[in-house]
């Protein structure tokens, strides 16, 4: 297979949705578009160049950006699973090309190709089945979401991507293939994972020697006593291998979901309501999303019907369970001084509510690109007990930034998956000086989060992101796991990718 080498085509793969990382077209020799595992293997065996794996390009960390040059392998055309004689083959046409999955109804599993998007999976699945994770970006590819252990609003109830993956086919840098099934291989007492590839080659890999934070987390290679081999690859950001097939768990589709968007006079009232909702998750609280006053103001022109004096909003999704949950929610909102709430109990209105939630990050990303800026935001999650202090830090940081650079327009917004104590603080910058100062403030927020047992990446991965600390760019994971932790990740990578060809620069710099 020959790569596409025209600069006009290559340039599409030199950045991602963050606009913060841009590779040079002169250093990229071409982009490959395999459509099958066999073609992927041939590409990897035909050259020893560095390889960067690209999904749908919706990431925010530079993971798919070939900053070190070489070739790019895009999985966007890997959209049809191979018929192995088991399950039901389901096909649908889409603007990007035909999609084919294989469904095992008895086990409620589906085998899917890595290039299919979340939106396409929704359309091809039978209406009575659904895939639990709910990442915000529906145009993300399945391969990309597994590579980052992505999550979204309903992961508060259903858990992140990791909880929904039962099998992987992984092509290693040399073209060898691993067939991974959950429960087939676990780390022994010494932390060793012992397994064989499809060709019979034996591997022995010791899990990373560090302790992961006990919060929603997508930072670093997974490490836990007795862990399953498959979890080493979920969230590995393409540094260990390339997914050629994914087996996902399914569940009966939820048909009785109600969404409620409540507006509050103050952030304090909204945050108290969040705490009450979080504490009764078992009642069927699927998601709890938060918007501060600045966030509401940022999209107010799109939704002029919002209460003019609303300074915060909470979007909750819950199982209706007859009228029990709705009565509970109504009482809760009344006790916390809700100004107004919008209720959605049918598919059309729920879709409109989703659009409200998604309009904020979409509007921020568009604004930054239009103003020749890029995304400077946090992906922090902290333990429940530390979340109020983290929210105070966000408010203090926003005020410091606005006071240092007084001007018209919003300086920052805060929103996110507060059910999981996971909020996104976004700087809205207007100059290079503002961006430089914002980076120092992000580092301060990161240091506080780590000091209280939090993570710097709850859902996006870390990619090639760094923190500006003491005038130096420090890898995200160095703050969390130290230099020794970076070396542990590099050690595992070299055990599976001795030439360090795959996605160099993700998680750890190339000199480790």
Secondary structure, DSSP 8 states (H G I E B T S, - for coil): ---B--HHHHGGGS--TT------GGGEEEEE---SHHHHHHHHHH--S-EEEE-SS--SSSTT--TT-EEEEE-TT--B----S-SEEEEE--TT--EEEEEETTTTEEEE-TT-BHHHHHHHS-TTEE-S--BS-TTSBHHHHHHHT--BTTHHHH--GGGGEEEEEEE-TTS-EEEEETTS-B--TTSEEEEE-TT--EEEEE--SS---SSS--SSS---TT-BHHHHHTT-TTSS-EEEEEEEE-EE---SEEEEEEEES-HHHHHHHHHHHHHTGGGTEEEEEEEEHHHHHHTTTT-TTS-TT--EEEEEEEE-TTTHHHHHHHHHHHHTTEEEEEEE-SHHHHHHHHHHHHHHHHHHHHHHHHTT----B-BEE--GGGHHHHHHHHHHHHHHHHHHT--SS-SEEEEEEGGGTEEEEEE---SHHHHHHHHHHHHHHHHHHHHTT-BSBSSS--TT-EEEETTEEEEHHHHHHHHHHHHHHHHHHHHH-TT--BTTTSSS-TT-
